[in-house]
């Protein structure tokens, strides 16, 4: 594959993946508006208002959030631990890891939304929202990191400075 074609492939895949992840993050702000509307009394969601949260529900959702963080780290490590055989394989793995990680982070926000809808636990939503946003900021797909990983040890398809030479 000529240098410009391979570089274009990586850049296009990165751009598409960043757009997908950005759309997932944008949906979190829709959840935030929903929670704020409910909190301020503009929306009546879920019928009768819940009173007290079952502590088991709260602990279970926080435990699920922690498991999602761990699962995201484990999947990222497993899928990216060995260098790819081709640029296309590497791009596919990077794209999949980015999207799956973003989806796992979105589920953390959804756990907070559930706590609001089922038990009016607004502070829990904000805590889980902030955690997910921080995690996503740490794992958002970055082109320089993609190029560095594709160039990684034993991977001669990319030259110095992340320039693809295949």
VEXDREN-294449 format. One line per 5 residues: number of its first residue (from 1); for each residue x, y, z of N, C-alpha, C, O, CB. Coordinates in Angstrom, 2 decimals. Glycine has a CB too. Example, Ala and Ser with C-alpha at 12.3 -4.5 7.8 and 13.67 -1.06 7.14 Angstrom:
1 = 13.19:-5.69:7.80:12.30:-4.50:7.80:13.20:-3.30:7.80:14.24:-3.32:8.46:11.31:-4.47:9.05 | 12.85:-2.25:7.08:13.67:-1.06:7.14:12.90:0.03:7.87:13.41:1.14:8.04:14.08:-0.60:5.72
# end
This chain:
1 = 0.85:-1.17:0.00:0.00:0.00:0.00:0.90:1.24:0.00:1.76:1.36:0.87:-0.97:0.00:1.23 | 0.73:2.17:-0.95:1.56:3.38:-0.97:1.40:4.18:0.30:0.39:4.10:1.00:1.21:4.24:-2.18 | 2.45:4.98:0.60:2.46:5.75:1.85:1.22:6.62:1.99:0.60:6.62:3.05:3.69:6.61:1.92 | 0.86:7.35:0.97:-0.26:8.28:1.11:-1.58:7.55:1.30:-2.46:8.04:2.01:-0.35:9.18:-0.11 | -1.75:6.38:0.68:-2.98:5.61:0.83:-3.09:5.08:2.26:-4.16:5.15:2.87:-3.03:4.44:-0.18
6 = -1.99:4.54:2.79:-2.01:4.01:4.16:-2.25:5.13:5.16:-3.04:4.97:6.10:-0.68:3.29:4.48 | -1.59:6.27:4.98:-1.78:7.39:5.90:-3.22:7.90:5.82:-3.83:8.22:6.84:-0.79:8.53:5.57 | -3.75:7.97:4.60:-5.14:8.40:4.43:-6.09:7.44:5.11:-7.07:7.86:5.73:-5.48:8.53:2.94 | -5.83:6.15:5.00:-6.67:5.14:5.65:-6.70:5.34:7.16:-7.77:5.31:7.77:-6.18:3.73:5.31 | -5.54:5.54:7.75:-5.46:5.74:9.20:-6.18:7.02:9.58:-6.96:7.04:10.54:-3.99:5.79:9.66
11 = -5.94:8.09:8.86:-6.56:9.38:9.18:-8.08:9.32:9.03:-8.80:9.86:9.87:-5.99:10.48:8.30 | -8.56:8.69:7.97:-10.02:8.58:7.77:-10.65:7.73:8.86:-11.70:8.09:9.40:-10.32:7.98:6.39 | -10.03:6.61:9.18:-10.58:5.74:10.22:-10.59:6.47:11.56:-11.55:6.36:12.32:-9.76:4.43:10.33 | -9.52:7.19:11.85:-9.46:7.94:13.10:-10.56:8.99:13.14:-11.24:9.13:14.15:-8.09:8.59:13.28 | -10.74:9.73:12.07:-11.76:10.78:12.01:-13.15:10.18:12.21:-13.96:10.74:12.96:-11.69:11.52:10.66
16 = -13.43:9.06:11.56:-14.74:8.42:11.70:-14.95:7.93:13.14:-16.03:8.10:13.70:-14.87:7.24:10.72 | -13.93:7.34:13.71:-14.03:6.83:15.08:-14.22:7.97:16.07:-15.04:7.88:16.98:-12.78:6.02:15.44 | -13.46:9.05:15.90:-13.61:10.21:16.78:-15.03:10.79:16.68:-15.59:11.23:17.68:-12.57:11.30:16.43 | -15.60:10.78:15.49:-16.97:11.27:15.31:-17.97:10.37:16.04:-18.88:10.87:16.70:-17.32:11.34:13.82 | -17.81:9.07:15.92:-18.70:8.12:16.60:-18.62:8.31:18.11:-19.64:8.39:18.79:-18.35:6.66:16.21
21 = -17.40:8.37:18.63:-17.22:8.55:20.07:-17.77:9.90:20.52:-18.38:9.99:21.58:-15.72:8.43:20.44 | -17.58:10.93:19.73:-18.11:12.25:20.06:-19.64:12.24:20.11:-20.24:12.89:20.96:-17.63:13.29:19.04 | -20.26:11.50:19.20:-21.73:11.39:19.22:-22.21:10.67:20.47:-23.23:11.05:21.05:-22.23:10.64:17.97 | -21.48:9.65:20.89:-21.84:8.97:22.14:-21.75:9.95:23.31:-22.64:10.00:24.16:-20.92:7.75:22.39 | -20.68:10.73:23.35:-20.52:11.70:24.43:-21.63:12.74:24.38:-22.15:13.15:25.42:-19.13:12.38:24.35
26 = -22.00:13.18:23.19:-23.07:14.17:23.05:-24.38:13.64:23.63:-25.15:14.40:24.20:-23.27:14.55:21.57 | -24.62:12.34:23.49:-25.86:11.78:24.05:-25.87:11.88:25.58:-26.94:11.95:26.19:-26.01:10.30:23.62 | -24.69:11.89:26.20:-24.63:12.02:27.65:-25.22:13.36:28.08:-25.85:13.45:29.14:-23.17:11.89:28.14 | -25.02:14.38:27.28:-25.53:15.70:27.64:-27.05:15.76:27.47:-27.72:16.56:28.12:-24.87:16.79:26.78 | -27.59:14.90:26.61:-29.05:14.77:26.54:-29.55:14.17:27.85:-30.57:14.60:28.38:-29.47:13.89:25.32
31 = -28.84:13.17:28.36:-29.20:12.59:29.66:-29.11:13.65:30.75:-29.97:13.73:31.63:-28.27:11.39:30.01 | -28.07:14.48:30.69:-27.89:15.55:31.67:-29.08:16.52:31.62:-29.58:16.93:32.67:-26.57:16.30:31.41 | -29.51:16.89:30.42:-30.68:17.78:30.30:-31.94:17.11:30.84:-32.76:17.77:31.48:-30.89:18.18:28.83 | -32.09:15.83:30.60:-33.23:15.09:31.13:-33.23:15.11:32.66:-34.26:15.36:33.29:-33.22:13.63:30.61 | -32.08:14.85:33.25:-31.96:14.84:34.71:-32.24:16.24:35.27:-32.96:16.38:36.26:-30.55:14.36:35.14
36 = -31.67:17.26:34.64:-31.90:18.62:35.12:-33.38:19.01:34.98:-33.93:19.65:35.87:-31.02:19.61:34.35 | -34.00:18.63:33.88:-35.43:18.91:33.71:-36.26:18.24:34.77:-37.22:18.82:35.28:-35.89:18.47:32.33 | -35.92:17.01:35.11:-36.64:16.28:36.15:-36.39:16.91:37.52:-37.32:17.09:38.30:-36.23:14.79:36.16 | -35.14:17.24:37.79:-34.78:17.82:39.09:-35.47:19.15:39.32:-35.89:19.45:40.43:-33.27:18.00:39.17 | -35.59:19.94:38.28:-36.19:21.27:38.40:-37.71:21.25:38.25:-38.36:22.29:38.34:-35.59:22.20:37.37
41 = -38.28:20.06:38.03:-39.73:19.93:37.97:-40.34:20.21:36.61:-41.57:20.30:36.49:-40.33:20.83:38.97 | -39.51:20.36:35.58:-40.04:20.62:34.24:-40.54:19.35:33.58:-41.40:19.40:32.70:-38.97:21.26:33.37 | -40.01:18.22:33.99:-40.37:16.94:33.41:-40.89:16.01:34.49:-40.40:16.00:35.62:-39.17:16.30:32.68 | -41.88:15.23:34.12:-42.34:14.16:35.00:-42.04:12.87:34.27:-42.73:12.50:33.32:-43.88:14.30:35.37 | -41.01:12.19:34.72:-40.56:10.97:34.05:-40.74:9.80:34.99:-40.34:9.87:36.16:-39.08:11.10:33.59
46 = -41.31:8.74:34.51:-41.40:7.52:35.29:-42.60:7.43:36.22:-42.62:6.56:37.09:-40.19:7.38:36.09 | -43.58:8.27:36.06:-44.80:8.15:36.87:-44.59:8.62:38.29:-44.02:9.69:38.52:-45.28:6.73:36.89 | -45.04:7.83:39.24:-44.96:8.20:40.66:-43.51:8.39:41.07:-42.63:7.63:40.66:-45.64:7.13:41.55 | -43.28:9.39:41.89:-41.94:9.69:42.35:-41.47:8.64:43.35:-42.20:8.23:44.25:-41.89:11.10:42.98 | -40.24:8.22:43.17:-39.65:7.27:44.11:-39.26:8.02:45.37:-39.04:9.23:45.35:-38.42:6.55:43.48
51 = -39.18:7.31:46.45:-38.84:7.97:47.71:-37.41:7.63:48.11:-36.52:8.47:47.95:-39.82:7.55:48.82 | -37.17:6.48:48.62:-35.84:6.12:49.10:-35.26:5.03:48.20:-35.96:4.13:47.74:-35.89:5.64:50.57 | -33.98:5.14:47.97:-33.31:4.14:47.14:-32.94:2.93:47.98:-32.50:3.06:49.12:-32.05:4.74:46.47 | -33.13:1.80:47.42:-32.65:0.58:48.04:-31.12:0.62:47.95:-30.57:0.71:46.86:-33.25:-0.72:47.34 | -30.43:0.56:49.09:-28.97:0.65:49.06:-28.33:-0.42:48.17:-27.27:-0.20:47.59:-28.41:0.53:50.48
56 = -28.98:-1.56:48.06:-28.44:-2.62:47.22:-28.40:-2.18:45.76:-27.45:-2.48:45.05:-29.27:-3.91:47.37 | -29.44:-1.46:45.32:-29.48:-0.94:43.96:-28.33:0.03:43.72:-27.64:-0.05:42.70:-30.83:-0.25:43.68 | -28.12:0.94:44.65:-27.05:1.92:44.52:-25.70:1.22:44.45:-24.89:1.50:43.56:-27.08:2.93:45.69 | -25.44:0.32:45.39:-24.17:-0.40:45.40:-23.99:-1.24:44.14:-22.89:-1.32:43.59:-24.07:-1.29:46.64 | -25.05:-1.86:43.70:-24.97:-2.71:42.50:-24.61:-1.88:41.27:-23.79:-2.30:40.45:-26.30:-3.45:42.26
61 = -25.21:-0.71:41.13:-24.92:0.12:39.96:-23.51:0.71:40.04:-22.83:0.83:39.01:-25.95:1.24:39.84 | -23.06:1.08:41.22:-21.68:1.55:41.35:-20.70:0.40:41.09:-19.65:0.60:40.47:-21.44:2.15:42.76 | -21.02:-0.79:41.56:-20.17:-1.96:41.29:-20.12:-2.25:39.79:-19.07:-2.58:39.25:-20.68:-3.21:42.07 | -21.26:-2.13:39.13:-21.29:-2.33:37.68:-20.44:-1.27:36.98:-19.78:-1.57:35.98:-22.75:-2.28:37.16 | -20.46:-0.05:37.47:-19.64:1.02:36.89:-18.15:0.69:37.03:-17.38:0.85:36.09:-19.96:2.37:37.56
66 = -17.77:0.23:38.22:-16.37:-0.16:38.45:-15.99:-1.32:37.53:-14.90:-1.34:36.96:-16.13:-0.55:39.94 | -16.89:-2.29:37.39:-16.61:-3.43:36.51:-16.45:-2.96:35.06:-15.63:-3.51:34.33:-17.74:-4.48:36.61 | -17.22:-1.97:34.64:-17.08:-1.46:33.28:-15.73:-0.79:33.07:-15.13:-0.92:32.00:-18.20:-0.47:32.97 | -15.26:-0.07:34.08:-13.93:0.55:33.98:-12.86:-0.53:33.84:-11.99:-0.45:32.98:-13.65:1.43:35.23 | -12.94:-1.54:34.70:-11.96:-2.64:34.65:-12.07:-3.38:33.32:-11.05:-3.66:32.69:-12.19:-3.62:35.83
71 = -13.28:-3.69:32.89:-13.48:-4.39:31.62:-12.89:-3.59:30.46:-12.27:-4.16:29.56:-14.97:-4.65:31.38 | -13.09:-2.27:30.46:-12.53:-1.42:29.41:-11.01:-1.49:29.38:-10.41:-1.59:28.31:-12.97:0.01:29.59 | -10.39:-1.45:30.55:-8.91:-1.54:30.62:-8.42:-2.91:30.17:-7.44:-3.01:29.44:-8.43:-1.25:32.07 | -9.11:-3.97:30.60:-8.70:-5.33:30.22:-8.84:-5.53:28.71:-7.93:-6.04:28.07:-9.54:-6.38:30.98 | -9.98:-5.12:28.15:-10.19:-5.27:26.71:-9.15:-4.49:25.92:-8.60:-4.98:24.94:-11.59:-4.82:26.31
76 = -8.89:-3.27:26.36:-7.89:-2.43:25.68:-6.52:-3.13:25.70:-5.83:-3.17:24.68:-7.79:-1.03:26.36 | -6.14:-3.66:26.85:-4.86:-4.34:26.97:-4.81:-5.59:26.10:-3.83:-5.82:25.39:-4.59:-4.71:28.43 | -5.86:-6.40:26.16:-5.88:-7.64:25.37:-5.85:-7.38:23.87:-5.13:-8.06:23.14:-7.10:-8.45:25.72 | -6.63:-6.41:23.41:-6.73:-6.17:21.97:-5.52:-5.43:21.41:-5.25:-5.52:20.21:-7.97:-5.39:21.68 | -4.80:-4.71:22.25:-3.69:-3.92:21.75:-2.32:-4.41:22.21:-1.32:-3.71:22.03:-3.86:-2.50:22.16
81 = -2.25:-5.59:22.81:-0.97:-6.03:23.37:0.02:-6.52:22.32:1.23:-6.46:22.55:-1.22:-7.13:24.37 | -0.46:-7.00:21.20:0.49:-7.45:20.17:0.35:-6.56:18.94:-0.74:-6.07:18.64:0.25:-8.95:19.80 | 1.45:-6.35:18.24:1.39:-5.48:17.07:0.57:-6.12:15.95:0.54:-7.35:15.82:2.81:-5.17:16.57 | -0.09:-5.30:15.16:-0.89:-5.84:14.05:0.00:-6.32:12.91:1.14:-5.88:12.77:-1.88:-4.78:13.54 | -0.55:-7.23:12.11:0.19:-7.72:10.93:0.08:-6.75:9.76:0.99:-6.67:8.93:-0.34:-9.09:10.52
86 = -1.02:-6.01:9.70:-1.23:-5.04:8.62:-1.79:-3.76:9.20:-2.29:-3.73:10.32:-2.18:-5.61:7.54 | -1.69:-2.70:8.42:-2.27:-1.42:8.83:-3.77:-1.57:9.03:-4.33:-1.06:10.01:-1.97:-0.32:7.78 | -4.43:-2.26:8.10:-5.89:-2.42:8.20:-6.29:-3.15:9.48:-7.26:-2.77:10.13:-6.42:-3.18:6.98 | -5.55:-4.20:9.83:-5.84:-4.92:11.08:-5.66:-4.00:12.28:-6.48:-3.99:13.20:-4.93:-6.16:11.21 | -4.58:-3.23:12.27:-4.33:-2.31:13.38:-5.40:-1.24:13.50:-5.86:-0.94:14.60:-2.99:-1.66:13.22
91 = -5.79:-0.68:12.37:-6.84:0.35:12.39:-8.14:-0.22:12.89:-8.85:0.42:13.67:-7.03:0.95:10.98 | -8.47:-1.44:12.46:-9.71:-2.09:12.91:-9.68:-2.30:14.42:-10.68:-2.04:15.10:-9.91:-3.43:12.20 | -8.55:-2.76:14.94:-8.46:-2.98:16.38:-8.56:-1.67:17.15:-9.25:-1.60:18.17:-7.16:-3.69:16.72 | -7.87:-0.64:16.68:-7.93:0.66:17.35:-9.35:1.22:17.34:-9.83:1.75:18.34:-6.96:1.65:16.69 | -10.02:1.10:16.20:-11.40:1.59:16.09:-12.31:0.83:17.05:-13.09:1.44:17.78:-11.91:1.45:14.63
96 = -12.21:-0.50:17.05:-13.08:-1.30:17.92:-12.85:-0.99:19.40:-13.81:-0.85:20.16:-12.84:-2.79:17.67 | -11.60:-0.88:19.79:-11.28:-0.57:21.19:-11.86:0.79:21.58:-12.41:0.94:22.66:-9.76:-0.59:21.43 | -11.72:1.78:20.70:-12.22:3.12:21.00:-13.73:3.14:21.16:-14.25:3.76:22.09:-11.81:4.10:19.90 | -14.43:2.47:20.27:-15.90:2.48:20.31:-16.43:1.68:21.50:-17.35:2.11:22.18:-16.47:1.93:18.99 | -15.84:0.51:21.74:-16.30:-0.31:22.87:-16.02:0.41:24.19:-16.85:0.39:25.09:-15.60:-1.70:22.85
101 = -14.86:1.03:24.30:-14.54:1.77:25.53:-15.53:2.91:25.75:-16.00:3.12:26.86:-13.10:2.32:25.47 | -15.85:3.64:24.68:-16.82:4.74:24.80:-18.20:4.21:25.20:-18.90:4.85:25.99:-16.92:5.52:23.47 | -18.58:3.07:24.66:-19.88:2.49:25.03:-19.90:2.06:26.50:-20.90:2.23:27.18:-20.20:1.29:24.12 | -18.80:1.51:26.97:-18.71:1.15:28.39:-18.81:2.39:29.27:-19.45:2.36:30.32:-17.40:0.39:28.68 | -18.18:3.47:28.85:-18.28:4.72:29.62:-19.69:5.27:29.58:-20.17:5.82:30.57:-17.28:5.76:29.08
106 = -20.36:5.13:28.44:-21.74:5.61:28.35:-22.64:4.83:29.31:-23.55:5.40:29.91:-22.27:5.47:26.91 | -22.39:3.55:29.47:-23.22:2.77:30.39:-23.08:3.28:31.82:-24.02:3.17:32.61:-22.85:1.29:30.33 | -21.93:3.83:32.17:-21.75:4.41:33.51:-22.70:5.60:33.69:-23.31:5.76:34.75:-20.27:4.85:33.72 | -22.82:6.41:32.65:-23.76:7.54:32.71:-25.19:7.01:32.82:-26.01:7.57:33.56:-23.61:8.45:31.46 | -25.49:5.96:32.09:-26.83:5.38:32.16:-27.16:4.83:33.54:-28.31:4.89:33.98:-26.97:4.27:31.12
111 = -26.16:4.29:34.24:-26.38:3.83:35.61:-26.81:5.01:36.48:-27.71:4.87:37.31:-25.10:3.15:36.18 | -26.17:6.15:36.30:-26.56:7.34:37.04:-27.96:7.79:36.69:-28.73:8.20:37.56:-25.58:8.47:36.79 | -28.30:7.71:35.41:-29.65:8.07:34.97:-30.69:7.15:35.61:-31.75:7.60:36.02:-29.76:8.02:33.44 | -30.38:5.87:35.68:-31.28:4.92:36.35:-31.50:5.29:37.81:-32.62:5.22:38.32:-30.73:3.49:36.25 | -30.43:5.70:38.48:-30.57:6.09:39.88:-31.47:7.31:40.04:-32.17:7.44:41.04:-29.21:6.37:40.49
116 = -31.44:8.21:39.08:-32.34:9.36:39.13:-33.77:8.93:38.88:-34.68:9.30:39.62:-31.92:10.43:38.10 | -33.97:8.14:37.84:-35.33:7.75:37.47:-35.98:6.84:38.50:-37.19:6.92:38.73:-35.33:7.08:36.12 | -35.20:5.97:39.11:-35.76:5.01:40.05:-35.78:5.50:41.50:-36.62:5.09:42.30:-34.99:3.72:39.98 | -34.84:6.40:41.83:-34.72:6.75:43.25:-34.40:8.22:43.51:-34.09:8.59:44.65:-33.67:5.91:43.87 | -34.46:9.06:42.50:-34.17:10.49:42.65:-32.79:10.74:43.26:-32.64:11.64:44.09:-35.23:11.15:43.50
121 = -31.83:9.98:42.87:-30.46:10.11:43.39:-29.66:11.02:42.46:-28.79:10.54:41.73:-29.77:8.71:43.54 | -29.94:12.31:42.47:-29.30:13.27:41.58:-27.79:13.36:41.79:-27.04:13.37:40.80:-29.91:14.63:41.77 | -27.30:13.44:43.03:-25.84:13.51:43.21:-25.11:12.31:42.60:-24.01:12.45:42.07:-25.50:13.61:44.69 | -25.73:11.14:42.67:-25.10:9.95:42.09:-24.97:10.09:40.57:-23.97:9.68:39.99:-25.90:8.68:42.43 | -25.99:10.68:39.94:-25.89:10.90:38.50:-24.70:11.79:38.18:-23.91:11.48:37.28:-27.20:11.53:37.96
126 = -24.56:12.89:38.90:-23.47:13.83:38.62:-22.10:13.20:38.86:-21.16:13.45:38.11:-23.63:15.09:39.48 | -21.99:12.39:39.91:-20.73:11.71:40.19:-20.39:10.74:39.05:-19.27:10.74:38.54:-20.80:10.95:41.54 | -21.36:9.92:38.67:-21.11:8.94:37.60:-20.87:9.64:36.26:-20.05:9.18:35.47:-22.28:7.96:37.48 | -21.58:10.72:35.99:-21.38:11.50:34.77:-19.94:12.04:34.71:-19.27:11.93:33.69:-22.40:12.68:34.69 | -19.49:12.62:35.82:-18.13:13.18:35.88:-17.07:12.10:35.72:-16.07:12.30:35.03:-17.92:13.93:37.20
131 = -17.29:10.95:36.35:-16.34:9.84:36.22:-16.26:9.39:34.77:-15.17:9.20:34.23:-16.75:8.66:37.14 | -17.41:9.22:34.13:-17.43:8.78:32.73:-16.77:9.81:31.83:-16.04:9.44:30.91:-18.86:8.52:32.27 | -17.02:11.07:32.08:-16.42:12.13:31.26:-14.90:12.14:31.41:-14.18:12.29:30.43:-17.01:13.50:31.64 | -14.43:11.99:32.64:-12.99:11.92:32.88:-12.37:10.72:32.19:-11.33:10.83:31.53:-12.70:11.87:34.39 | -13.01:9.56:32.33:-12.49:8.35:31.68:-12.46:8.52:30.16:-11.50:8.11:29.51:-13.35:7.14:32.05
136 = -13.51:9.12:29.61:-13.54:9.29:28.16:-12.48:10.28:27.70:-11.90:10.11:26.63:-14.93:9.75:27.72 | -12.24:11.31:28.49:-11.18:12.26:28.15:-9.82:11.57:28.12:-8.96:11.90:27.30:-11.15:13.44:29.15 | -9.64:10.60:29.00:-8.37:9.86:29.06:-8.22:8.88:27.91:-7.10:8.58:27.50:-8.27:9.12:30.37 | -9.34:8.38:27.38:-9.26:7.33:26.35:-9.76:7.77:24.99:-9.85:6.94:24.08:-10.04:6.13:26.80 | -10.10:9.05:24.82:-10.60:9.52:23.53:-9.55:9.22:22.46:-8.36:9.42:22.70:-10.93:11.05:23.57
141 = -9.97:8.75:21.28:-9.00:8.39:20.24:-8.18:9.60:19.78:-8.73:10.62:19.38:-9.72:7.76:19.03 | -6.86:9.45:19.86:-5.94:10.50:19.44:-5.09:9.97:18.29:-4.48:8.90:18.39:-5.05:10.99:20.62 | -5.06:10.73:17.22:-4.34:10.30:16.02:-2.87:10.00:16.31:-2.35:8.99:15.83:-4.46:11.36:14.95 | -2.21:10.84:17.06:-0.78:10.63:17.36:-0.57:9.29:18.09:0.39:8.58:17.81:-0.24:11.79:18.22 | -1.47:8.96:19.01:-1.36:7.68:19.72:-1.62:6.51:18.78:-0.95:5.48:18.87:-2.33:7.63:20.91
146 = -2.59:6.65:17.88:-2.85:5.59:16.91:-1.60:5.36:16.06:-1.18:4.22:15.87:-4.07:5.96:16.00 | -1.01:6.44:15.56:0.18:6.31:14.72:1.34:5.70:15.50:2.07:4.86:14.97:0.59:7.67:14.15 | 1.50:6.12:16.75:2.58:5.58:17.59:2.38:4.07:17.80:3.34:3.31:17.73:2.64:6.32:18.96 | 1.15:3.64:18.07:0.88:2.21:18.28:1.09:1.44:16.99:1.67:0.35:17.01:-0.55:1.99:18.81 | 0.64:1.98:15.88:0.84:1.29:14.60:2.32:1.18:14.25:2.72:0.25:13.54:0.09:2.02:13.48
151 = 3.12:2.10:14.72:4.56:2.08:14.47:5.29:1.19:15.47:6.44:0.82:15.23:5.12:3.49:14.54 | 4.65:0.83:16.56:5.22:0.11:17.69:6.36:-0.86:17.41:6.71:-1.08:16.25:4.17:-0.62:18.34 | 6.93:-1.43:18.45:8.07:-2.34:18.31:7.73:-3.50:17.38:6.68:-4.12:17.50:8.51:-2.87:19.68 | 8.63:-3.77:16.48:8.42:-4.89:15.56:7.47:-4.55:14.43:7.10:-5.42:13.64:7.90:-6.07:16.30 | 7.08:-3.31:14.33:6.13:-2.91:13.30:6.84:-1.91:12.39:6.89:-0.71:12.68:4.83:-2.29:13.93
156 = 7.38:-2.40:11.28:8.18:-1.56:10.39:7.36:-0.86:9.32:7.93:-0.21:8.45:9.24:-2.40:9.73 | 6.04:-0.97:9.34:5.23:-0.34:8.30:5.19:1.16:8.45:4.80:1.87:7.51:3.82:-0.89:8.33 | 5.58:1.67:9.60:5.57:3.11:9.79:6.98:3.57:10.08:7.71:2.91:10.84:4.59:3.53:10.93 | 7.38:4.67:9.50:8.71:5.21:9.71:8.73:6.15:10.90:7.84:6.14:11.74:9.19:5.92:8.47 | 9.78:6.98:10.95:9.94:7.93:12.05:8.81:8.96:12.04:8.32:9.33:10.98:11.30:8.64:11.97
161 = 8.40:9.40:13.20:7.40:10.44:13.32:6.00:10.01:12.94:5.15:10.86:12.69:7.78:11.58:12.49 | 5.75:8.70:12.91:4.41:8.23:12.62:4.05:8.26:11.15:2.87:8.12:10.80:3.43:9.03:13.39 | 5.04:8.45:10.26:4.75:8.47:8.84:4.71:7.04:8.33:5.67:6.29:8.49:5.80:9.31:8.05 | 3.61:6.68:7.74:3.41:5.31:7.27:4.23:5.08:6.01:4.15:5.87:5.07:1.91:5.01:7.02 | 5.01:4.01:5.99:5.91:3.76:4.84:5.51:2.53:4.05:6.24:2.11:3.15:7.34:3.59:5.32
166 = 4.37:1.95:4.36:3.97:0.73:3.65:3.44:1.08:2.28:3.05:0.20:1.52:2.90:-0.06:4.43
# end
